[in-house]
Amino acid sequence: MITVNPLEVEGMFFTAVCVELPKTNLLIIANEVGYIMCAALDVDLLNEKLADRKIVAGRAVGVRTIDELLHAPLEKITESAKEHGWKVGMTGKDALMLIA
């Protein structure tokens, strides 16, 4: 099943996507600037092969719900995310507020 819902975080709106897969979930919270995602995100690919696209993205590991994704520390971020003030270890929520 795929669910797509609006998500309000401190008065700012994002899109939350959950794709239920066998034995795991694919989780994404996004707006028009960038997104955070579960560990399925290949940050190295974005930094190396797609660097010219300047994708603003971050990855959290071990999350199973959108709420966990919001509160988990980002384990890896893109180079373009750093330009928006993102840092490894900050929560997904804090990162999203920097691109709201």
C-alpha positions in Angstrom: 0.0 0.0 0.0 1.1 3.6 -0.7 -0.1 6.5 1.4 0.5 10.1 0.6 -0.5 12.7 3.2 0.1 16.3 4.0 2.3 16.7 7.1 2.3 19.9 9.2 5.6 20.5 11.1 5.7 23.6 13.2 3.2 25.3 10.9 5.0 24.4 7.7 3.6 21.8 5.3 5.4 18.9 3.7 4.3 15.7 1.9 4.7 12.4 3.8 4.9 9.3 1.7 4.9 5.7 3.0 5.3 2.7 0.7 4.7 -0.5 2.5 7.0 -3.2 1.1 7.5 -6.8 2.3 9.4 -6.6 5.6 10.1 -2.9 5.4 8.6 0.5 4.6 9.9 3.2 2.3 9.5 6.6 4.1 9.9 10.1 2.6 9.1 13.6 3.8 9.5 16.2 1.2 8.8 19.8 0.0 9.7 21.6 -3.2 13.3 22.2 -1.9 14.4 18.7 -0.6 13.6 15.6 1.4 14.5 13.3 4.1 14.2 9.5 3.7 14.8 6.2 5.3 18.0 4.2 4.7 16.8 3.2 1.2 18.2 6.6 0.0 21.6 6.2 -1.7 23.3 9.5 -0.7 26.6 8.5 -2.4 24.8 8.1 -5.7 23.3 11.6 -5.4 26.6 13.1 -4.4 28.7 11.3 -7.0 26.6 10.5 -10.1 23.9 13.2 -9.8 25.9 16.0 -8.2 25.0 18.4 -11.1 21.3 18.2 -9.9 22.2 19.7 -6.5 19.7 17.4 -4.7 19.0 18.4 -1.1 18.4 15.2 0.8 19.2 13.3 4.0 19.0 9.7 5.2 17.9 8.3 8.6 18.6 4.7 9.6 16.3 2.3 11.5 13.1 4.2 11.2 9.7 2.5 10.6 7.3 5.4 10.7 7.0 8.9 9.5 7.1 10.1 13.1 10.3 8.2 13.7 11.8 9.7 10.5 11.0 13.2 11.8 12.8 12.6 15.1 15.7 10.4 14.1 19.2 11.8 13.5 20.2 12.1 9.9 23.0 9.6 9.3 24.1 10.9 5.9 23.3 14.1 3.9 24.1 15.4 0.4 26.6 18.1 -0.3 23.8 20.4 -1.4 22.0 19.8 1.9 25.0 21.2 3.7 24.5 24.5 1.8 21.1 24.7 3.6 22.7 24.3 7.0 22.0 20.6 7.4 24.5 18.6 9.5 24.9 14.8 10.1 23.3 14.0 13.4 20.6 16.7 13.4 17.0 15.4 13.5 14.9 15.1 10.3 12.5 17.7 11.8 15.3 20.2 12.3 16.6 19.7 8.8 13.2 20.2 7.3 12.7 23.4 9.2 15.8 24.7 7.4 14.2 24.2 4.0 10.6 25.2 4.9 
